[in-house]
Amino acid sequence: MSIRLRDLIKAVRACKTAAEEREVIAKESAALREAFREQDQSYRHRNVAKLMYIHMLGYPTHFGQMETLKLIAGSGFPEKRMGYLGLMILLDERQEVLMLVTNSLKMDLNNTKNMYIVGLALTGDVLTCGHISAEMARDLAPDVEKLMDCPAPYIRKKAALCALRVIKKVPELLEQFVDKTAELLNDRNQAVVLSGVTLMLQILELDPSVVDKYRPTVPSLCRILRSLLQAGVSPEHDIGGITNPFLQVKLLRLLRLLGRGHAESSDAMSDILAQVASNIEGSRNAGNAILYECVQTIMGIESIGGLRVLAINILGRFLSNKDNNIRYVALNTLAKVVSVDTQAVQRHRATIVECVKDADVSIRRRALELVYSLVNEANIRTLTRELLDYLAVSDAEFKPDLTAKICMLIQRFAPDRRWYFDQLIAVMMQAGAYVKDEVARAMLVHLTNTPDLQAYATRAFYRALVANVDGAAPTLLHTAVWVIGEYGEMLLPSMGGPLLEGEPQLAVSDTEVVSLLETVVRRHRSEPAAVEHALTAAMKLTARLPAQVGRLKTLIARFTTCTQLDVQTRRVGPGSWSCEYGKVFSHERIRPQLLERMPALDEAEYLRSNNLEGPASAPGSASVSSGGARRTNGVSTGGSATAATGAAPAAKPAATGTDLLGGLDVLGESPVGMVNAGAAASPSIVAWQQHGLVITFSLAKHATNPAITEILAMTTNNNLTEVTDYTLQVAVPKFMQIKLEPASGTVLPPRGGGGVSQKIYVNNSQHGVKQLVMRLRITFTSAGGHAHEELAEVANFPPGF
């Protein structure tokens, strides 16, 4: 015999093992089957209740599904209530027997004697239409629509919620509920209005085109929201001193959808939004929820500037809240609206920076992203200083993200080159292990293009390396050694010029410079990369510190027999470099030319190809070529000339420095993709011809960009005597950009002895509108020591160039 539900629950709880529980459930399931066969109607609702309990424990209950349908078909309220509850729990869309309940539901929906039975049917309809068949939703939709006009608020509310489930299940039924939904906004019952607003939001989500039909309801929505701001208007809906916050939140969401992209509707709701933002108290969660939705609505519509400032000030108050969730929401929202009104968000910059130091890692990360959005040229100095202070004490797991963000800010918004170098060196000293190689490479590109700060940067790196020679991170160590190798002689007071304003005193001898390299090699002998950079720097310094050549040669010779296992498995290493460098000393006549400085890279092209941002050019960092034109960031501006000095091709010692410059080939090779290797024979023109010299241009177009022209300039000497000190410089109009590769030499041999070649790349931004044109400046020394300087204009380019 079946036991009572209470006794069944006690029996299950008393089971000590899963096997005991299965035995109890099996006995009760057998008793329930027997009761169902006997058609005992007096206990049917109790048996279905036990069936639902068994179902919730995870045991099969399919044998009792028909009993649920019989309860729904009954006439008593208790039986129907249990039947609809069983319908929601025991049946789903996969059960074919569910179709049998449709007729009972329709009968109950049309019950005119007991509105509570209608409510039961709507409740069952609400929950079943969310996950039951679409056919059932279509069959019941007309009855649901009719009940939305029922005199009882209780039924209207449930009918609206049921309609929401119907349109979610079958979106094509949406049209028949559009007008009925708008009528619910005029209802005096707040529960009905809430259901209507919820249904309206769902309709707009499914079909945004309906927004035009609902925009005329904006005044009604504003009126409802204004009434809710009055204290005591509906005590039964009061929560924490706020009237019906759920309805206020839904109203604000609906206004946001109706005002988006529509100025007239936005103006109509501006006053009430200002009232909500000013009058709602944010001391409790209910008030904060309303204020948050109000902010979202203000920022989502066509609101005026003053209203946006009010909204952002609310978010600023959220940032001062002790609740981490509220602060996170504020940061998240500010990150979305910072592009809309950056100036208003800037007022809360100090509070946002404080959030970067929060104990909660999620808040720290969101605050850091927001700080990055707020930085501009005006506040970069202040924000960078604050972030560097925090970098020194931040957690290890947070340093990588923070370091990357600081480097990005410095690169993008640096007000001048000196500040740029200072800050990146500071970052390398504090968190060099997390500074990416691309940052160091970009800095060196800028340094090679800023002659007036090379001495200053070399002294700064020297100080940093001396202070951190033992624990220096690889990025700082390699970069500092590279710079000292390139510009080491500038450390000497006689070579580096006067100290800049505010720069600390530094008295360094050539002996101390070499001693620092020896220290680096000794302290970091187990790090091949560090030794390789030190050997390259030592080799470079043999051409810059003549008095220390013997000592530097000894330092290099130490590694000719290097036996490191790592070196054996690599193409190059300290041992191989040391041997190669040692051979250079046997060619003393050309050693100074081999060890010339790394030629300056084209900054704009390098940064563009590596997706990097460059610092602003300082007033003193622009260099002027001998052609009298100004050069900024490596890109010719306004008819400028970009000069190639005609330096001899660098040998392996100079090329090793390209590790820090990202492996870029700066020795005369054309950039990848610049030349169409498969093109037909290039057209040629004679660009200039005087004094026995002839300059011929061979022209070629870029494979995919016709605006880019590659020119191979070949200069030959038809005289019987040698021409020396030859240079070619080029200037173009301001709408063009130009890049010159280093020339193959500076000496033009006599007739028949060859010539000097040089590659030129021109990007014509007005290709097809204006023809390519350029000016040349040629300097050379002829026989007898006579110096020449010639100017010429080239305008005879073929059509298409």
N, C-alpha and C positions, 0 to 999 in steps of 0.2 A: 504494500500500500504506500502511496506517495506521502511524504512527510511535508510539513509546513516549510515555507521559505526560510524562516528564521532558524529552524532546526537544521536545514540543509547547510546554511552558512556556518553554523556552529560545528557541524560534522566535518566540513571542508577545512576549517581552521584548526581542528583537532588532529588532522592528519600530519604524521611526522615524516612521511616519505611520499614521493610522487606516485608510487604504486598504490599506497593506501588511498590517495586522492582519486586515482583513476577508478578504483573499486567502488568508492562512494558514488562517483558520478555515473558509473555504469549501472548501479542498482537504481538510482533515481531516474535515469533516462529510460530504463525498462518500465518503471512504474508509470512514468509519464506517457509512454506509448500505450500502455494498457488503458490508462484513463482516457486518452484520445479515442481509442477504439470503442470504448463504452459510451461515447457521446455525452459525457457528464457535463452539462452546461453550467451547473451551479458553481463549480470550481475551475471553470475554464480560464478565467482571468488570472487566478492564482497560479495555475499551471504554466501559463504563458510568462508570468513574472519569473518563475523558477527557470524557465527555458532561457530567458534573457540573461540570467545570472550564469547559467552553464555556458552560454555563448561567449560571455565576457571572459570566462576562464580559458577559452580557446578550444572547447570541445564541439563536435558537430551537433547541429540542432535543426537540420533540414526537415526532419520528420515532423516538426511542429509548425511549419510555415502556414499551412492551411488553417490552423487554429487561430492564427493572427487575423487572417482575412475574415473568419467567422465572427470574431469579436467586433471588427469594424462594421460588419453588416448588421450587428445587433441593434437594439433600440435604446438600451440604457446608456446613460452617460458614463458610469464607471467602466463598463465593458468597452465602450468606444475609446475611452482614454487609454486603457491598457492596450487595446488593439493598435491604435496609432503609434504608441510608444514602441510596440513590437515591430511595427512596419518600419520605423526609422532604424532600428537596431538589427533586426534579423534579415531584412531583405535589401537587395541592391539591384543594380541594373541588369545583372546577369541572370536573375531569377525570372523565369517565364511566368510564374504564378502572379507576378506583380501586376500584369495587365488585367487580372481579374478584379483588382481593387478600384480601377478607374471609375466604374459605375457607382460604387459606394461613395467615392469621394464627390462625385457630381451631385449625388442625392443629398449628402451632408452639406455641401456648399449652398444648396438651395433650400435648406431647412428654414422655415419661417417661424417655427414655434420656439426653438431654443437657440439663442445666438451663441451659446457656449459650445454647442455641437458644431456650429459653423466655424467657430474659432479653432476647435480641434482639427477640423478638416483643413483649414488654412495653415495651421501649424504643421500638420503632416505634409501638406502640399509644399510649404516653404522648404522643409528639410529634405523631402524626397526629390523635388524638382532640381535640387542642386546636384544630385548624383544618379537620378533615375532617367529613364529613356526620354528622348525628345518627343516621341509620339504622345506620351502622357502629358507633357507640358503643352503641346498644341491642343489637346482635347480639353484641358482645364482652363486655358487662357481666357476664353470668353466669360466664364463664370467669375474668374478673378477680377477681370476688368469691371464687371457689373457691381461686384462687392466694394469697389473703391468709392461708390456713391452711397454706400449703406449709411443710415442715420447714426448708427452706433460708432463712436470713435474707435472703440476696441477692435471692431471689424475692419474699419478703414485702414488702421495702422497695419494689421496683419495682412490685409490684401495688398498694400503697397510693398511690403517685404516679400510677399509671395510673387508679385509681379517682377521684382528684382531677380529672383531665382529663375523665373520663366525666361526672361530676356537673356540671361547669361547662358541658359541651356540652348535657347533657340533665338539668336540675335535678330532673325528676320521678323520676329513678332514685335519688335521694338516700336514700330510706327504706331500701333494701336494704343500704346500707353503714353505717348508724348503729351497729348493735350490733357489727359487725366492727371498726369503728374503735376503739371503747372497749376491745376486747380487746387491741389492739396496745400499749396503755399498759403492759401487764404483761410485755412482751417484754424479754429480757435484753440484746438488741442495741440499742445507742443509735441506730444508723441507722434501725432499724425504728421505735423510739419517736418519733424526729424526724419520720419520714414519717407516723406515726399522728397526732401532734399537729398537723401541717400539714393533714392531711385533716380533722381535727376542726374546726380554725379555718375551713376552707372551708365545711363543713357548717353551722356556726353563722352564717356570713355569708349563705348562701343561705336558711336557714330558722331565724331566731332562736328559734322556738318549741321547738326541740330542746334548748334550754339546760336545761330541767327534767330531761331524761333524762341529761344529762352532769354535773349538779351532784354526784351521788354519787361522781364520780371525783376530787373535790377532794383528799381525803386521799392518793390515789395520786399525784396530780400534785405535791403538797407533798413526799411521800417521795422522788420522783425528783429534784426540785430540791434537796432537802437533801443527797442523796448526791453531787450534782455539786459541792457546795461543799467537799467534802473533797479535799485535795491528793493527787494521784497515783492517783486512783481509776480513771482511764482515760487512760494516757499517750498512746495513739495519737490521742486527741481533744483533746489539750492545745494551747492557743494562747496564747502569752505568759503561761504560768503559770496559765491559767484553763481548766477542763475544759469542753469542748464549749460555747462561748458561744452557738453557733447554737441549740442545744437549750434553753439557759437562757432565751434571748430569746423563743422560741416558747412555752415553758411560762408565762412571765410574761404574755404576751398572752392565752393561753387562760384563765389565772386571772382576768384582768381581766374577760373576758366572763362567766365563771361567777359572779363575786362582785358584779357590778353590780346594785344594787337588791335584794340578798339578804343580810340581816344575818348569818344563820347561816353561810353559805359564807364571807363576808368575815371573820368571826371565826376560822374554821378555818385561813385562810391568813395571818393577821396575824403569827404568830411567824416563819414562814419568810420573809415579806417583810422583817421587821426584820433577820433574819440576812443576807439578801442585801444590804440597804442598808448594813449595818455591816461586812461581811466582804469585799466585792468591792473590789479595788484599782482606783482610777480613773486610774492613771498611763498606761494604754494604751487604744487605741480599743476593744478587746474588752471591757474592764472598763467603759468609759464607755457602751457600747451596752447592757450589762446594767443598769447603774444608771439609765439613761434609761428603759428599759422598766419597771424597778421603780418609779420615780417615777410613771409613767403609770398603773401598776396601783394603787398606793396611792391616788392621787387619783381613780381611777375606780371604786373600790369603797366600801362603807360602812365606811370605816376610822375608827379612833379618832383623837383630836386629836394625841396624841403621835406616832403614826406619820406623820401628815401633816407635822408639824414636821420629822421626820427626812427626809422626802422633799424638802421645800423647802430644807433645809440642803444636800442634795446639789446642788440647782440653784444654790444660792449658791456652792458650790465650783466648779461649771461656769463661773460668771461670772468667776472668777479665772483660768481657763485661758487660755493664750496662743493656743490655736487659735480662730480666728474662727468656725469652723463650730460648735464646741461652745458658745461663748458665745451665738451666735444661737439655737441650739436651746434653751438655758436661758432666754433672754428670751422666746422664743415660748411655752415651756411655762409660765413664770411668769405670763404674760399670761392664760393659760387658767385657771390655778388661783387667781389672786388673789381671785376672788369666793368661793372655797371657804374660804380661811383667810387673810384679809387681814393679820391680826396677825403671822402667821409670815413672810409676805413682807416686811412692814415692817422686819424685823430686817436685811434686806439692802438697805435703801434707799440707803445710801451707795455701795455697789458699783454699784447700778443707775444712780444719778446719774452716776457716773464713766463708765459706758458711753455716756451721752449725748454725751460728749466724744471718743468713739472715732473713729479715722480712717476706719473702714468705715462708709459712709453707711447701709447696711442695718441695721447694729447700732445706729447712732444713732437711726434712726426707730423701731425696735422698743423701744429703751430709753425713748424719749420717750413712746410710747404706754403703756408700763408705769408710768412715773412719773405720768402723768395718772391712772391707776387707783389709785395709792397715796395721792394727795393727800387730806387731810381737814382739818377745822378745826384740828386740833392741830399739824400740821406745815406748813401752807400758808406761814407766814412764812419758815421755813428753806428749803424747796424753791424758793419763788419767788426768794429772794435768790440761790441757787445757779444757777438757770436764767437769771436776768438777767445774772449774771456771765458765763455762757457765751454768752449772746446777743450780748454786746459783741464777742466774738472768733470767733463761728461763721462758717462759710462762707456766701457770699451765697445759694447755692441752698438752703441749709437754713433760712435766716431766716424765710421765709413760714410753714412748718409750725411752727417753734418759737414764733414770735410768736403765731400763732393759738392754740396750746396754752396759752401763758402767760396770754393774755387770758381764755381760757375758765376757767382755774383761778382767776384773780383774781375773775372775775364770780361764780363758783359758791361759793367758799369764803372770801371776804373776811370776816375776823373783825369789822371795823368799817368805817364809811364813810371815816374819815380815811385808814386804810391803803389802802382801795380806790382813793381818788383818787390817793394818792402813787404807788402801783404802776403804775397806768395811765398817769400822766404820765411815769414813768420809762420805760415801754415805748415811749411815743410819742417820747421824746427819743432812744432808742437805735435804734428800728426803726419809726419812724412811717410809713414808706412801705408797710409790710406790715400795719398795723393797719386792720382793716376798718371801714367807716363805721358798721356796726351797733354796734360796741363804743363808738365815740364818742357815738353817739346815746343808747345806754343810760346812759352815764355822765352825760350832761346831764339825762336824765330823773331820775336819782337826785339830781343836784345841785339841780334845781328843787324837789325834795321834802325837802331837808335845809337849812333856813334857817341853822342854827347853824354850818354849815361852808362857807357860800357865800363869806364873806370869806376864809377860809383857802384855799379852792380858787382863788379869784381871784388871791391873792398868789402861789400856787404856779405857776399858769399864766403870770403876769406874769414871774416869774423865768425860767421855761423859755423863754418867747418872747424875752426880752432876751438870753439866752445863745445862742439859735439863730436869731436873726431872719434871718440870711442863708441858712443851709442847712436851715431847718426844713422837715420833710416836710409835705405838704398837710394831713394829719390833725391834726397838732399845731398848725399855723398857723391853720387854720380854727376849731378848737375853742377855742384860746386867745383869738382875736379875738372869737369869739362870747361867751365868758364875760366878757371885759373890757367888751364892749358892754352886757351885761346888768347886771353888778355892778361897774362901773368905779369908782364913788364909794367902794366899800369898800376900795379901795387906799389911800385917804387915812387917815392915822392917826386923824383925828378921827371918821371914819365907820366904819372897819372893826373897831373894838374892839381889845382887847388881843391880843397874839400868843399862840398856843397853846403848850403845853409842848414845848420842843425846837425850836420854829420859829425860823429865823434872822431877824435884824433886817431890816426893809425900810422905808426912809423914801422915800416917793414923793409927788410933788406932782402936782396936776392938769395942770400944764404937761408933765411927763414922760410922763404917760399919753397925751396927745394927740401928743406927739413920737414915741412908739412907733408909733401908728397911721400917722403920716406916713412913718415909716421903712418900715413894711410896704408902704404904697402905692408908695413910691419903689423899693424893692428888688424888689418882685414885680409891677411894673406890667404885665408881659407875661402875667400869669396872671389871667384875668378872674374866676375864682372867688375868688381871694384878695382882689382889689380889691372885689368885691361884698360880701364879709363885712366888710371894713374900712369901707366906706361905711355899711353897716347899723350897725356898732358906733359909728361917728362920729355917726350920727343919734340912736341911743339915748343917747349920752353928752351930747347937747345938753340932755336933760332931767335929767341927773344931775350935770353939771359946769357950773353956770350961768356961771361966770367964763370958760369957754372956748368959749362959744357962737359968738362971732365967728370964732375960729380954726377951729373945726369946720365952720362954714358955708362958710368959704373952701375947706377941704379937699374938701367935697362938691361945691362949684361947679366945681372943676377938671374934672370929668368930664361936664358938661352937653353938651359937644360931642365926646364920645368917638367916634372913627371906626374903632375896631377892626373888622376884617372879621368876626371871630367874633361880635361883638355884633350886626352887621347881620343875621346869619342866625338869631338867637335872639329869642325873645319878650321876654326881659329881659336886662339886662346892666348894666355900670357906668354907661353913658350914660343909659339909661332910668331906672334907679334914682335917679341923681343929679338928673334932672329932676323926678321925682316927689317926692323928698325936699325939693327946693327949694320946691315948691309948699306943703309943709306949713308952712313958715315964715310964710306969709301967713295962717295960722290960729292965731295965738299963743294964743287963748283955750282951744282944745282940744288944743293940741300936747302938753302933759304927759300928758293922758289917752290920747292916741294912742300915746305912747311908753312906756306902762307895761310892767312886766316881763312876760315870757312866763308865762302861767298854768301852774301845776304840773300835769303830766300824772298820770293814774292809773298808778302804777308797775306794779301787778300786771297790769292789763289790757294795758299796752304790752309788758311782757316776755313775757306769755303769747301775745299775737298775733304776736310776732316770734321765738318759740322761743328766748328768751334766759334765762339764769339771773341772778338778782339777788344782790347782796352782802347779807350779814346786816346788819340795822339796828343801828347803834351805840346804846348807851344814851342818848347825848345827841342822837341824830338824829331821834327821834320827836317830832313836833310836836303840840301840844295846841290844839285849836280853841277858839273862844270859848264853845262849848257845853259845855266841860268834859270832853270825851272825847278819848282818846288815839288817834293815827292813825299806823300803821306801814306802810311800803311802799305807801301809797296805798289800802289796803284797810281798811275799818272792822273793828275787832276788839272783840268783847265789848260790844256796845251803844254803840259809838263814834259820833260825829257827824262827817261829812265836810262841810266848809263850802264854800259858794261865796260869794265876797266881793262879787258883784254888780258886778264891774269892767266898765267900758265896753268894747264890742267893739273889738278892736285893728284898726288900719288896716294898710295894706301894709307900712310900715316894721317893725312888730312881727312881721308874718307871715313876713317874709323869713328870720327865724331858724329857720323850720321845716326848712330844708335840712339842718341838723345833727340835727334831731329826726326825720328820716326822712319829711318831708313830711306828718306827722300834722296833722290839722285839730283844733286845740285851741280854736277860737273859737266853739263852740256847736253844731257839726254833730254829729249822732248817729253812732256807729260803724257801719261797714258791717255789714249783716246784723242790726242790733239791732232795727229796726222793720220790721214787715210793712206795706209801703207799700200793698199791695192789700187790706188788711183793711177790714172794714165800719166804720161810724161807731163811735167809741170811747165807752164809757160814761164818765160824769162824776160826780164827787161834790164836795160842798162840804167842804173839809178844815178851814177855820177862818173865823170871821167875828166881828170885833169892831172897835170904834173906827172904823166906817165902811169898813173894809177887808175884802175877801172874797178868799179863796184857793180856787180851783177846780182840781181834779185831773182831767185827761183821761187815761184809761187805755188802754193798748194792750199786746198780748202779742207776744213774739218770734215770728218766722215759724215756727221749728222747735223752739224750746225754751220750753215753757210756764212754766218756772220763772222766766223773765226778764220783768219788767214795765217798760214805758216809761211815765213819767208826765210830762205837760206841765203844769207848775204855772203858772197865770195869776193874777196878783194885780191887782185893780182897786181904785180909790179912789172911794167914793161921797160923799166930803166935797166941800165947795165950795172947799177950800184945798189947796194942794200938800203932799205928804208927801215928805220927803227921807231920805237915809241908810238906805234900806230894804235889809235883808238877810234871807234865808231860809236856815236851817240845818236839817239833818235827821239823825236818829239812828235806827238800826234794831237789833233784837236780834242776838246774836252769830252766830246761824245764818244770817244774811243778809249779803250784800255790797251796798254802795251806791256809786253814783257820781253826783256833781252836776256838770252843765255850768255855766259862768258865766252869771249872769243877764243879761238884755238891758239892764238899767240899774239905777240906785239911786234914781231919782226917780219917784214916782207922781203923774201930773198929776191935776187935779181931775176931778169927775164928767164922763164923756163924752170925756175926753182920751186914752183908751187905758189900758194897764197895763204890767206887767213880766212877762215870761215866763222860764221856767227849766226845763230838762229834767233829769229824775231817772231813773236806771236802778237797779233793785233785782233782785238774784238771790236767790231764796228757795230755799235748799238743802233745805228740808222742804216743798216745794210739794205740796199735796194732803193734807198732814198738819196743818200749821199755817197759819193765815190771815196775810195780809200786815198788818203793823202798824208804825207809826212814830211818833216824837215830833218835834215842830217847835219851833224857836226863832226867833221873829220879832222883829227890832229895827227901829225907825224913829224919825224925828223929826217931830212934827206941828207945826202952826202955833203960833207963839210960842216955838219952840225946846224944846218939851217932849219928852224922850227916853222911849221906851217899849221894854220888853222883855217879850215874852209867850211862854209855854210852852203847848203843846197836844199832845194825843194823838189820832192818827187811827186809828180801828179800824172805820170804816164802809165798808170796801172791799166791792164786790159779790162773790158766790160765784165761786170760780175764781181769785181774786186773793189 
